[in-house]
Amino acid sequence: MRWAARSLQTELTPAVLQEACATGHPQWHDKIEWLLGNGCAWDQGTLAIAAAAGRLDVLKLLHSHGLEPAQHCHAAALGGGHIHVCVWLERHGVPLPLDRRAALDKAASGGHLAALRWLVEERGSQQEVTTAGGVALLCAAAAGGDVETISYILEWRRRRAVPTQEALAAMLSEALTAAALQGRFAAVRYLVERQNVPLSEALTAVVAAAPLMEDADGRRREEDTRAGMLRWLRDRGCPFDGRAVVQPLLQGDVAAASVAYEAYPVGAFREAALLALASSGAGLTALRWLFEHGGALQSGTALMAAAARCGSLDTIKWLHELRYALDETVLVQAAAAGSSAMLVWLVEHGCPMGHAGAAYLVPATQPEGPDWATLETLCQLGCPWGTTETFRHIAQRCMRQPWAVQLLVWLASRGCPHEPQDVRIAATELGRQDLVIRIARAAAAQT
């Protein structure tokens, strides 16, 4: 680190110190000492990161160098269940904030019941649980998925807030949605079985689209898959609608879609569903499933173009076998996806390249820099440049980019037609009068 900072003149920003505080490097103490001794900048985020990681040793070191923590460090620490950090903060003149909702939500969403109980029972945060803020707290716990934490909040509210049946039902419904949105299926099962939250089509739709959670070993139990959860809901009479079928397909989960389809056979799928699936990048397996379950063949090239934009050559080949047509838009989308292999395959199978040079535009104007590999592939395949409008459009889009000169010279060297006036305008905008000569030489060498 010292060599890098001195030789490469690395700017010692707060992010550098934050990384040193967050990592468990064996020489963390020396690294932080060196950074602080050499004037590394810091901010409150530095202390919050140490608090969130439970690194009291790091906090003490930072504090010894005059870095004073603020109240938001409590919420950061409780998000990791680190009560001992909060106790240390209190002893060093940093009390819990008067508004403790952020700290409570952090503890609840992290499933840190001990931290939540400490706030409520030892630091007097009962009111935040029993008032309207308790609904948000319950939803945070549900989104975190820890059943014991959810149960604790509900029991505390029942004993002290005495909510009406209508209020309780609404609160539980919100919590159920929060759990389902995050894929916390154990919490969903608890709220349905133990708290009798009503079932609805909206629930199955959310479950069908939910992210999948893994256990500490990186494994996923069958009951915690979308298919397993949808099957569980189906067996309990939960109603389904078409969303529960389509949503898993958009994520390539045909097992979940099959469970939903058994509960709600949707019939023929509309063209919009086919396009959405092809555009989602869900994969060929999902698209095959849709066709096998009533997805009608559509005319035109929109489906092929959507698959090309996702860079799925397997899907393109399969659609081609089904006699889907190829046109210039498919090639343009393949170029936008940056798939040289797809471009080669398309041209080999007779895909029209058009005459306007549209395929060059997206690869040449990427915000992170030109896609040189795709541009070279298009040139090698003989894709027409079109008129001088192609050069003009690309020049306008890249004018403020550091690679503008290199790109414009490259265009000329590959035969892209251009107007002398457009070159002069670009040279003036870039402050590079040598650009006129360089482009002229590149164009002459090409011819």
Secondary structure as UniProt FT lines:
FT   HELIX           2..7
FT   HELIX           14..22
FT   TURN            26..27
FT   HELIX           28..37
FT   TURN            38..39
FT   HELIX           44..52
FT   TURN            53..54
FT   HELIX           56..64
FT   TURN            65..66
FT   HELIX           72..78
FT   TURN            79..81
FT   HELIX           83..91
FT   TURN            92..93
FT   HELIX           101..109
FT   TURN            110..111
FT   HELIX           113..117
FT   HELIX           118..122
FT   HELIX           126..130
FT   HELIX           133..144
FT   HELIX           147..160
FT   HELIX           165..181
FT   TURN            182..183
FT   HELIX           185..193
FT   TURN            194..195
FT   HELIX           201..209
FT   TURN            216..217
FT   HELIX           222..224
FT   HELIX           226..235
FT   TURN            236..237
FT   HELIX           243..250
FT   TURN            251..252
FT   HELIX           254..263
FT   HELIX           271..280
FT   HELIX           284..292
FT   TURN            293..294
FT   HELIX           302..309
FT   TURN            310..311
FT   HELIX           313..321
FT   TURN            322..323
FT   HELIX           328..337
FT   HELIX           340..348
FT   TURN            349..350
FT   HELIX           358..364
FT   TURN            367..368
FT   HELIX           372..380
FT   TURN            381..382
FT   HELIX           388..398
FT   TURN            399..400
FT   TURN            402..403
FT   HELIX           404..413
FT   TURN            414..415
FT   HELIX           420..430
FT   HELIX           434..446
//
